[in-house]
Amino acid sequence: MAGFAGMKYRFAVLVLLILSFAPFVGRAYGQYPTLDPNMTRGMNALNAMGANPFQSTDNQVDSANMDTTKKERKPLESYFFNDSIRARKNFVWNINMSMNRIEMAQIDSTLYDYQIDYPFLKDGVGDAYVGNLGAPSIPLGYYARPQFRDFQMAQPMYSYLYTPENAPFYNVKTPFTQLGYITAGQRQYAEENISIVHAQNITPSTGFNVTFHTMGTKGIYEHQSTRDTDFSIGVSHNGKRYTAYAGYIFNTIRMQENGGVIDDWYVTGQDVEQPFDIPFMLSDAQNIMKNNTFYTWHSYGIPLRRLTDDDFSMAGVPAVYVGYSFQYDKWTRLYTDTYDGMYSVDPTGGSETAPMPTRPYYENWYINNTASRDSTMESKLSNKLFVQLQPWDRDAIVGTVDAGIGLDIHRYYQFRENDYLTGRRKPVARESFYVYGAVDGKFRKYFDWKGQLRYVPLGYRQNDLDAEAQATLSIYFGEHPVSLSGRFSYSLHEPAYWSQSFYSNHFIWENSFRKENESRLEIKLAAPTVNAEAAFYQNVLGNAVYYGADAMPHQASDIVSVTGIYARKDFKIGGLHLNHRVLVQWSSNQEVAPVPLVSAYLSYFFEFDAVRDVLRFKIGIDGRYNTKYYAFGYNPATGQFYNQREVEVGGYPMLDFYVVAKWKRMRIFLKVAHLNQDVFDTREYFQVLHYPLNRRVFKIGVSWGFYD
């Protein structure tokens, strides 16, 4: 109860801070009133009558002699946005660093999945994860698993990271601020999730935004603390001809690493009253990763015919766009541990009442037999020049044709044996020159298509190839669309640098892997009006590189095939919603590409208005489940998931009960996570080998948006 009281205190403090901050936000924004042309004309009329409330009464002049005309603000004329998008009060998008394209996104302000506080659980059927917020995860669906070609050690943290491609840019008619806070658990192992977004337009075409997100936990288990902090600032200008973006991103991840429980029996075989009494393999290991990214993007449009007053934007005019993008990334990682911080090996395996590990967590201590301090660094400087041809208009059957060239300069840093002798760490330098192109188009609302190609003729990743083609056919039954889309892609890639060369205290390898290749076919049928979709995917992998049971990289000698069928159907009966997502997968080689046979996410809830257009409630239960399979292990020293063959993991449902409310611009949720702990005759709540999921915990969160 003391922990619950402490959590209520933290929540009360947060609400008081927000309430005290709100008036100042309104006053600060009030200094910069946004006037549309109609308001401007109305104020000019008031000026003529001497009734303008924004005009001082001191030293007034005769209104009959005043010039009542006033220059109106230039509207948003960018070819990227159509009339329906411009009509929105606020909208957000992401940029493409290689081409003159953007991708529209959604502002998170609804009740749709607000109760899902772990970011990697929002899409599809979710991820397998090591148990706590701010820690590594990997998607259960093979098709969704990220493939980092640069700084592979950050791949398990993909869901937390900002990149230039997912950093948001906003256009807002009035300043927009959104604050979010979620807390869970007692003070000694509290979980916190804080987010702040502010966006403001200086003119309808020019604006800036700042996004800050920090999340982590003290951990309910021993040595499980995490803290992930991500910051993004962006400036955008979307003119009629000239478009420019610039931004800075900072990601930092701090994780204490406990290596997993020394024996699953301490979770499954006995009732430990306090979870931090469960013994884990590592007690002073830690991973720290930091990333700095600077980027800028420019494009200038040249119309191929003279613009007239009827051409509000260049979207409907034949044109050529010339652009340039620059990006600099720097990643660092530091892993530390000590020999004294590891449990000693008991050759007898302990006893049934106190099982002990029978082999050391790390068998090798190559550099120092008492402590590890493994440091790696990677940087990439990327320059791209691109051109885009718009033969007719952007919505024509051939809307745009793109072409570009790029140069990536890589630097890899790690200590090797010679570096310890000389005291100097020399980088490994690599450069890649590549060309790329794309084309897309559409026929009204019924058909759209696109294709793209990227090839590396020179340099480090010579002969790497990416090719993709996709098309969507939409049929309308009245106002109800049904779409069938298909996508085929082929890739040929040099394996990631760190899978070929790695030097550390516990692992050393030098590999010369062949290029990996992958063919993927995806087919999707969607009927959004009835909230249903079905998808099929087929992946064929050649020379696949994977981390094997020894936690080291290997290359498959045979072709591996992964097949998946995904279905989503949401039923609605009045205010009752029954939402279902199910994924069935098969792998021809589970040692190379492990997947569970069945994964599912079900969400059953009742949604209703307590006060119409003022207060809305959502009360329900979320459930997640996947069948048993040889799930991944996780190794802190490499920072990678590996394909263990020791124990099958899974077969345990996770249930969450929640109440979510939206009161005007505020969202609030209350949730009991892992509601079913000790309800079933099993405690096998693992999704990664030897890493138990959190026990039952109460969570509370609030998100508040300000629009003035």
PyMOL commands that set and color helices and strands:
alter all, ss='L'
color gray80, all
select helices_A, chain A and resi 2-30+37-48+63-65+83-86+119-121+142-144+152-160+187-189+265-268+275-277+339-341+417-422+497-500+528-530
alter helices_A, ss='H'
color red, helices_A
select strands_A, chain A and resi 90-95+102-105+127-129+137-139+169-172+176-184+191-201+206-217+226-238+242-257+285-303+319-338+350-351+354-355+371-390+400-414+428-443+447-459+465-477+480-493+501-503+508-510+516-527+532-542+545-547+553-555+560-573+576-587+598-611+615-626+633-635+640-642+654-663+666-673+686-688+691-692+697-706
alter strands_A, ss='S'
color yellow, strands_A
deselect
rebuild
show_as cartoon
